[in-house]
């Protein structure tokens, strides 16, 4: 079963891609990268070791909620600055306060 934190991660990923009119359409690989990075930060913040983080992230890809998020993510407009912000974020809070504006 996928944790609630990962489901919230999928929702946050979709929110980051809401900027209309600028940027470029997000690719599947960009969406996956964003979702995985956010999930990893959340799981690490909850104290899971790297092996457990990897297991849970891999498990999440099978979840229907993940699939819905990917469908809602691919093709949405995203800017290079948003991508860079998430890629460089060190915590979920940093993503919320700096990247998801």
N, C-alpha and C positions, 0 to 999 in steps of 0.2 A: 504494500500500500504506500502510495506516495504521501509524503508529509504535507501538512498544511503550509509550511514555509515554502515548499517548492511550488505549490499551486499559486500562492501569492506572488512568487517570483515570476511566474508566467504572466500574471496580470500586470505587474510592473513593467515587464518587457514590452508588452503591448502599449502601455501608456507612454513609454519613451519614444514611440514611433508615431506620435500624433501630429507632428508639425506639418501642416499642409503648405504646399506652395514652395518649399525650399528643399534642398538636399537631393537625394536620389532614392529610387525605390530600393528598399532593403532586400537583400538576397537571402536565400535560405541559410547560407553559411553565416551571414551576419546575424540573423535572428537567433540561430543556434548558439553562436558565440556569446551573444548578450545574455540569453537565458542561462547558459551554463555558468558564465562568470558570476552573475547575480546569485544563482543557486549555491555556487561554491562559497561565496562570501557569507551567505546566510548560514550554511551548514557549518562552516569553520567557526562562525560566531557562536554557534550553539555547542562548540567543543568537540565536534566529531574529528577523528583523525583522517588523514588523507585517503586511506583505504576505504573507509566508510563513506567519505564524501564521494569518491569515485563510484562506489557501488550505488549510492542513492541517485546520483546524477544519471547514471546509465539506466537505472530502473525507471526514472521519471520519463524518459523518452517513450516508454511504452504506454504511458498514461493518456487516456483520451483528452484530458484537460490540456496536456502538453501539445497534443496534435491540434486542438482548437486554437491554441495560442499561436502556433506556428502558421496556421492558415490565416489568422488575423494579422500576422506580422509581415509575412513575405509580401513585398510590393508596397508596403506603407512607406511614406517618405521619411527619410532619416538624414541628418546632416553628419558630415565628417566630425564636427566638433562634439556631437552627441555620442557618436561611436567612441571617440577618443576619451571622452569623459568617463564613460562606463568602463572602458578597458583599463583605465588608470585608477579607478576607484579602489579604495582599500577597505570599504565597509558598505553595507546596505544603506546606512544613514547618509553617507557621502553621495550615493547615487540619488537618493530622495531629495537631498537639499541642493545639490549642485547640478545634477544631470537631468532631472525630471521637472524642469521648469517650463 
